[in-house]
Amino acid sequence: MAEEVGLGVIGGGLMGREITSAVARWIHLHDLGVTPRVVHVCDVDPEVLRWYERAAPQPTLSTDYHSLLADPAVDAVYCAVPHHLHEQIYLDVLRAGKHLLAEKPFGIDLAAANTIMAEVDARPQQLVRVSSEFPFSPGGQAVWKWIADRAYGELLEVRASFLHSSDLDPEKPINWKRQSQFNGLYGCMGDLGMHALHIPLRAGWMPTTVFALLSNVFAERPDGRGGVAACDTWDNAVLACSLTDGTPLIVETKRIAPGETNTWRIEIDGTEGSIAYSTKYPKTLRRLDYKAGAPQAWSSLDLGSVGAYPSITGAIFETGFSDWLQQMLAAFLDELHGELHQPFTCVTPAEALAAHRIYTAALESRATRSAVTL
Ligand SMILES: NC(=O)c1ccc[n+]([C@@H]2O[C@H](COP(=O)([O-])OP(=O)(O)OC[C@H]3O[C@@H](n4cnc5c(N)ncnc54)[C@H](O)[C@@H]3O)[C@@H](O)[C@H]2O)c1
């Protein structure tokens, strides 16, 4: 009999619905010995909660997250709220004794992340992880295994990107993600950066210097009520970083990358091998294996459905965002259950904090127009 974990969801918007859907089809995965059940959902907006009336079994619905935290049926919390609320809600979740799958960026700024981290450190018996699902995809897992095997020889360069394009439309109404008071001064980095950095940081590729090119393309957007509102977040960020040994790490997070819809891509080049994967071509893994003097030829491999955790999907079939999110949740629960079926875990609080240090250095780099040493 699988252990049941009662999941509370705070923030029932875009990501709250995705996690609830991933739980609803848990039977999709091979038995991990642990089964989540969404037992309580909280959102301040009752209209948002109406969607959850379709969930079966029916979770308790509430508009004050303190009542969710007081609910003994909740063992772990997935929290997907605007960034200015991360610090207080994550602290309250931890103080209520619940495990936490947090959304990135794990606090609106470095000070908030440090405060959350201090609480995490004081509670080693509670599992805290941060969301980033793309590395759990078949492509992400293939890249990770290749890195773990050190198939690159001597590292030449790492490029990691997460790209959106919808903000190219100047008529797109503003939302909290484009306002620094809710999203944070990091702008696109806070929103998108953890996706790009999860694998590099897990590989130990923490930059020692950061030089940032940040752009705010549209300073105003329609406010959705016939007027305009200030859009004061960075739209695009290109970070030219260097690792301890001088190896370049290029991190791109963009809200205005023409034509890109949620493109996660990573390329690693080395003296003995290179690998490249992009969700733009989700089945295609590109690799170049090099032997001295031999031709340098990229090959492409059609990926099937095998990500971090086995599922019912035929091995040659395709997967997508909702599958990768379910795989990430499986990694969280697998770790919580204490019996890891595979070694690649969700982002740790220490990795989220490292990402904050990179974004903070990027802001300083932009302000001083210089490379910043970490
Ligand atoms: N992992 C991913 O791929 C991914 C994708 C998008 C967003 N995110 C992250 O998820 C988080 C939420 O983003 P989203 O896109 O779901 O936003 P969203 O705006 O769709 O949803 C946020 C929800 O939080 C609710 N809320 C606000 N204050 C609240 C409070 N005090 N208590 C309870 N609910 C409250 C809002 O009413 C809203 O429904 C952010 O941290 C964001 O960076 C992650």
The ligand as a Gaussian input file, in Angstrom:
#p B3LYP/6-31G(d) Opt

LIG

0 1
 N        7.657000      26.120000     -12.527000
 C        7.158000      26.813000     -13.542000
 O        7.296000      26.419000     -14.701000
 C        6.438000      28.089000     -13.284000
 C        5.657000      28.668000     -14.292000
 C        4.964000      29.856000     -13.986000
 C        5.087000      30.433000     -12.737000
 N        5.882000      29.854000     -11.785000
 C        6.019000      30.443000     -10.439000
 O        4.832000      30.085000      -9.715000
 C        4.482000      31.167000      -8.839000
 C        3.066000      31.607000      -9.180000
 O        2.996000      31.904000     -10.553000
 P        1.648000      31.652000     -11.377000
 O        2.030000      31.778000     -12.810000
 O        0.974000      30.426000     -10.908000
 O        0.834000      32.948000     -10.945000
 P       -0.740000      33.215000     -11.002000
 O       -0.902000      34.675000     -10.946000
 O       -1.363000      32.453000     -12.129000
 O       -1.264000      32.544000      -9.646000
 C       -0.960000      33.069000      -8.400000
 C       -2.175000      32.879000      -7.517000
 O       -1.832000      33.271000      -6.180000
 C       -3.006000      33.794000      -5.607000
 N       -2.675000      34.526000      -4.394000
 C       -2.207000      35.791000      -4.266000
 N       -2.024000      36.092000      -2.963000
 C       -2.369000      34.979000      -2.260000
 C       -2.388000      34.661000      -0.883000
 N       -2.027000      35.554000       0.067000
 N       -2.836000      33.452000      -0.507000
 C       -3.226000      32.538000      -1.437000
 N       -3.219000      32.785000      -2.765000
 C       -2.787000      33.981000      -3.164000
 C       -3.610000      34.648000      -6.712000
 O       -4.973000      34.944000      -6.491000
 C       -3.363000      33.754000      -7.922000
 O       -4.487000      32.943000      -8.222000
 C        5.558000      32.231000      -9.007000
 O        6.541000      32.053000      -8.034000
 C        6.116000      31.954000     -10.396000
 O        7.455000      32.395000     -10.563000
 C        6.528000      28.682000     -12.042000

